Amino acid sequence: MYKGEDKVLEILLKAGQASASGQNNISFEKLASLSKINPDSLRRIIESLKSNGYVSIQVSESVTFQPTKELLEYKDSDFPEFLVFIKALSNKPISGLTPTEKSIGIRWAKVKGLISIENGLLVPSKTEDEAEELSESLKEVAVHLEKTGTHPNKILIEELIERRLLEKKLTKTSIITYTGKHYAPSTSEFDISVPSADAPMGKNHPITKMTKKMRQIMVELGFQEMEGELVESSFWNFDALFQPQDHPARELADTCYVTGEAELPTDKALVDRVKTAHEKGWKYKWNPAEAQKRVLRTHTTALSARHVAAIKDKKPRKYFAIGKVFRNEATDYKHLAEFHQVEGIIAWENATFTDLLGILKEFYGKLGFNNIRFRPSFFPYTEPSLEIEVYYEKRKQWMELGGAGIFRPEVSIPLAGVYPVLAWGLSLERPLMLDLDLEDIRALYKNDSDFLKSVKVDL
């Protein structure tokens, strides 16, 4: 019994008397306001009343979407992929694109079948009317979301979430209802002489099991493990990977920044080579202050950058890492703000793109996933680039598992004077989600004891 149970039931009774329907129910927020009881204490009171059959609890969820500043800017001008398409109409070279058009526009223009690239020139793949229709559809969705927070076009909503142009807001409402059972406060005492039941044996979390499984596969394939800190400098997280300092992913909406300033590498020649690569490749003045900002690492590729920079000879290297990364983004059934990434690099002068595809097929084959495919993509630090997808039978759709490619010369040459370097960053939680037949990736982090006891990860 908790102090305040009678007060809560009294409020529920009065709510029923004042209601036209006579139903004795009320929202948790209103109940807290009327009772003046601390929310944490009120939750314990309600759970106690529920366990004894005096109240029932009905929880409903509603989802709304908040457009980011970037999406609103696109709505008022145009999306990068359509700006790229416009330039493709005149067969402009890739070198004539802005940094945003290169880093974002090309990828989405390819995904939507707007362009192709031939001998470094942009070539349109759709008519102007078809491209304009696609552009207007996206703008209409953005306008509707700005006004209402919702839109029926789930496909475009998924796209905007994937592009981190929407912030997903989940609102939970709890309705407390009095069942009508006569209230009789418990006065029973516990008999401490009765021995308690044995506690269940502890077991590893499924994420820990999958980590061990993936680590074993990588070690069997001859890879050496990399380790590093969760808090990283922007230099290693972004600049060393040739990610421009004005790239949208470096904004607060995508990256979790940490107070303080990081030191640049003591190797001044290395810093100068990275600076030169940025100023020559992206056509702007590189700012060391941006590189000194501290972040929660957004990918374990920062470890790859550090290890490539440590290479002092031409001997082949194979590294991997499995670690936590952080993204300041909305969560949904396949996205998390904090998750694990499986990183890998192969530095070898005879390495080819085919070797990259082969190692990825071998890795997923050992995990038990054979129905995978590769599709072209774009990343600032690899070229060519690809995304790895696996078919998710329950949702009848392909699910992205990660990205891969060959480090651009602007990455590996300034770091260590080596090329090529095969690289990939894969999800740990998504294949685990498929292995456990889960429909929502967030189930892995809910700490549901019954779920954790029941799941099995084959090792």
N, C-alpha and C positions, 0 to 999 in steps of 0.2 A: 504494500500500500504506500502511496506517495501523498504527501501533504498537498492539498489542492485538488484532489480528485472530485470531491463533492462540489467544489466551486465550478469546475469545468462542466459537470453534469447539470448543474443549475443553469448555467448560461445556455447549454444546449436545449434544455426544457423551455426556457424563455424564448429562444429563437423559434421553436416550434409553435408556441402560442402566438407569437407575433407574425408568423408566416401565414399567408393565405392558403397554402397547401397543407399546413400543419406538420410539415416535415421538420424533425429536430436535427437539422444539419447546419454546418457553418464552416467557412474556410479557416485553415490554420492561422493565416495572418490576422483575420478578424478576431478569432478566439484569443490570440496572444494580446491583441489590443484591448479587448474587453476585460480579460482576466488580469492584465498587468503582471503576468507570470513570465519569467525569463524564458526565451524560446527553447533553450536546451532543457530546462526543467519541464517545460510544457510537453516536449516530445517524449520524455520519460513517463510523464503522467498519462499521456494518450496511449503509449505502448502498453502500460500496465492495465489501463481500462480495456484496451482491445484484447489482451491476453485473457482477461476474465469475462469477456463477452458483453461488456457494457457499451462499447462503441465499435463502429466499423470505419475503415479508412479507405477512401477512394482517391487514387492519385491519377491525375491527367497531365499530359505533356503537350505543349504547343511549341512549334518551331517558327521562328521568323529569321529573316536575313537582312543584315545591314550592309549596304554597299560601302566599299572602301573609298577613300579619296581618289585613288587611282582609277577606279571604275567610273566615278562621276566625271573625272577629267576625260576619259575615253568617250563617255556618253555625249559630252559637249563638243568634242572634236571628232576623233575616230579611233578605232582600235588599231594597234600596231600592224596586225596582219593585213588590214585593208589599205594601210598606208604603203606597205610593201607591195601589195597587188597593184596599186596605182603606178608605182615606179616600174613594176614588171610590164605594164602596158607599153612602156617606152624602152623595154629591154635594158634597164639600167644595170650596171655592175653591182655586185654585193658591196664593194668598197664604197659605193655612194650612199649607203644606208647609215642612219643614225645609230648610236649604240643600242638604244631601245629597240629599234627595228631589227638589228642584228640578233640581239639576245632574246627577244620575245616574238617579234613579228615574223621572222622566218619560220620558227617552229610551228606557230599556229597557222600560218599561211599554208604550210605543207600539210598539216593535220587536216585542214579544211579543203584541201585539194585546189587551192587558189593559184598556186605557182609551182613551177619546177625550176631547177637551176641547171643551165647548160653552159659549160666552159666559163663559169664565173658570172654568167649573166642571168638575170631574172626573166622568166618566161611565163606569161599568164596561162592558166589552165582552165579558167572559166570566163564567161562573158561578163561585161560590166554590169549588166542587169542582174545576173546571178549573184555577183559579189555584193552589189548594192542591197539586194534582198536579204542576204546573210547579215550585212552590217546593220540594216534597219531592225532586223529581228533582235539582235543583241542590244541595240539602243532602246528598243521598246521594253525589253525585259528590265533593263537598268532603270528606266523611268518608273515602271510599275513597282519595282522593288523599293525605290526611294520613297514612293508614296505609301505603300501598303506593307512592305516587308515580306510579301509573298508573290508567287507567280506559278501558274499551272504547268509551265514548260519545264519539266523535270530534267530533260536532257541539257538544256542551256544552264539551268541552275547547277547541275553537276559540273559542267565545264567551268563556270565562274568560281565555284568552290575550289576545284582543282588548280585554278590559276590564282587562288588566294585573293580574289577580287570581292569576295563576300565574307562577312563575319556571321557565323551561325550562332543564333541565340536560342537556347532551350529554356523554356519557362515551365516549371512544375507547380501544379496547384493541388493541394491536399484538402479534401472535404471530409470533415469529421461528422459522423451521424450517430445519434443515440439509438441503441437497439430497442429500448423499452424495458430491458431487464431490470428488476428491482435491485437497487444498489445496497449492498451489505458489505461494509468495510471489513477486510480480513483481519482477524486478531490471532490467527494461528501462529504457533511458534515452530521453529525448526528443531529437529532432534539431531544434535551434533554427534551423537554416538553412532549414527548409521554411517557406515563407510561409503565414500563416494565411488562412482564407477571409474574404471581406468580411463585415462585420457587417450584419445586416438594417437597413433604414431605420427610423428611429423614427416613431411615429404617435401621434395623440391617443387618449386613453382614451375609451371609448364614453360615459362620463358627461360628459366635457368636450365631446364632439360634441353630445350631447343638450342640454346647457346652452346651447351656441351656437345650436342650432336653436330652442329655446324663447325665448331672448332675442330672436332675430330676429323671431319671430312677435309677441311683445309690443311690440317697437318699431314693427313694421308696423301694429299696431293703435292706435298713438298713445300708448303708455305711457312714462313716464319711470322710469328704474331707481333703486331705493333701495339703499343700502349701509350696513353697520353692523358692530359688533364681535360676536364669538362669545360673549364673556362679557357678560352683561346684568344689570341690577338687577332684583330681583323687582317693583319698582314698574312698570317698563315691560313686563316679561314677563308679569305677572299682574294687578297692582292696576289699572293703567290700562285693562285689558280687562275690568274688573268681575268678575274671578275671585275668589271669596271666599278669605280667608286661611286658612280651615280646609278648603279643597277638597282631596280626596285626591290630585289630580295634583300638588300642591305638596309632598307628602311625599317623603322621601328615596328611597322605593321607585320613584318615577317621575321625579324631577328630580335632575340632577347639580349639587350645590352646590359653590361655590368659596370658599375661605377669604377672609376680609376682609369689609369693609363698603363698600357703594356709597353715594354721596351722593344724596339726594333732589333732584329738580329745583329749580333756584334760584327758579323761579316759584312762590312760596308760595301764591298764589291758585289755581293749578292743582292743587297738592297738596291744598288744602282742599276743592276741588270733588270730587276723586276720593274723599277721605275721607268727605265728606257722602253721595256716591252709595252707598258701601258701607254706611254706618251706617243710611241710610234704606232701602236696598233689601234688605240681608241681615240687618238687625236685630242687629248686634253692634258692639262697640267696635273701631274700626280701629286697628291697631298699627303705627306707623311703623317699628319695628325689623324687622318681618317684610318690609316693603317695601324695606328697605336690604340684604337678603341678596343675595349675588352668585350667579348661576347660569350654567351653560352654556345658552344660549337653547334653549327647548323648541320654539319656532316662530318663523318670521320675522315673525309678526304683531306682535312687539315693534317692528319697524321701522315697521309701519303705524301703530301707536299714536304713535310719535315724529313721524311725518310729518303725521298728522292734527292733533296738538297744535301743529304749526308753521303751520297754516293761519290766516291773519289776515284773510281776506276771503271772500266768497261765490262766488268764481270756481271753476268745475269743475276737479277734479284727477284725474289717472289715474296711479297708481304701480304698479310691480311690483318684485319682488326674487326672486333665485334664490340660495339660500345653505344652508349646513350648519346642521342643528339636531341636538339630542341628547336622547335619552330613556333613562332607566335602566330598560330592560326586556329581557326575553328575546327572542332572535332566532329566527326560523323562516323558512320558504320565502318569506314575504311581509312579514316585519317585520325591521327593523334598529334597532340602538341609536344609530347615527350615520347620518344620511341627509340628503338635500337636499329643501328645500321650495320650491315655486313660489308666491309670495305675490302678491296683487293687490288693489287697492282703487280704487273710483271714488267720489269725493266730489262730489255734484251734487244740487241741491235737486229736480230733476225726475226723478231716477233711480227705477226701479221694480224689483220682483222679476223681472219679465219680462226687463228689460235684463240682469239677472244671468244668467238661464238662457241668454239669447242669446249673451252674450260667452263663456260656458263652452262652449257648443256650437261656436262659431266656433273657439275655441282648440283643442279636441280634434279638430275636423274638419281643421284645418290640420296636425295631427299624424298624421292618417290613421285616427282612431278615430271611427267613425260610430255604432256600436252601443253607445250610452251611455244611461243612465237616471238620473233624480233621485229620491231618496226622502226623506221628511221625517226630520229628526233634531233633536237638541237640543245646543246649545253655550252656555256661560255668557255669551258676549259677542255672540251674534247671535240675532235673532228677527225673522222666521222663519228657520229653518236647514234645510240640506239636505246630503245626502251624494251625491257623484257616483260612479257605478259603471259599469264596462265589463264586457262578457261575455267571460270567459276560456275559450275553446273547449277547451283541453287538459284543464282540470279540470272542465269543464261547470258553471261557477258564475260568479256575478257577483263582481267584485273591486272593493273600494273604492279610489278614486283620490284622494279628498280631501273636504274639507268647505267649505261656503260659506254665506252668508247676508247679512243686513243688520245692521250694527252696532246693538246696542241703544242707545236714547237715553242710557242710563246710561254708555255708553262714549264716544260721539262728542260729546255735549253738554258734559260736564265738560272734555273735551280741547280743544274748539275752538268749541263752540256751533253745530256743523253737524249736519244730518240731512236725508236719509239718507246712509249710506256703505255701498256694496256692498263685500263683502270675501270673499276665498277663500284657502285654503291647500291646495295640491295636491302630490302626490308626483311626484318626478322619476324615481326608480328604478323604480316600478311600471309606468308606460307604457313605459319603456325595456326592462324585463323582457319585456313583451308584444311589443314591436317586434322583439326579438332571439329570440323564441320560447324563452325560458328558463323552466324549471320551478322554479328556486330563485333568489331575488333576491340571495342571498349570493354567487353566482357572479361578480357584478360586482366584488367586493372580494377575490377569492382570488389576484389577481396571477398567474394562469396565463398564461404567455407565449403558448402555442399558442392559447388562447381569445382573448387580446387581439389577436393577429395576424389571426385569422379573422373577427372580428365586423365588421359593417358597419352604420353608422347613416346612413340616407339624409338628405342635407341639401338 
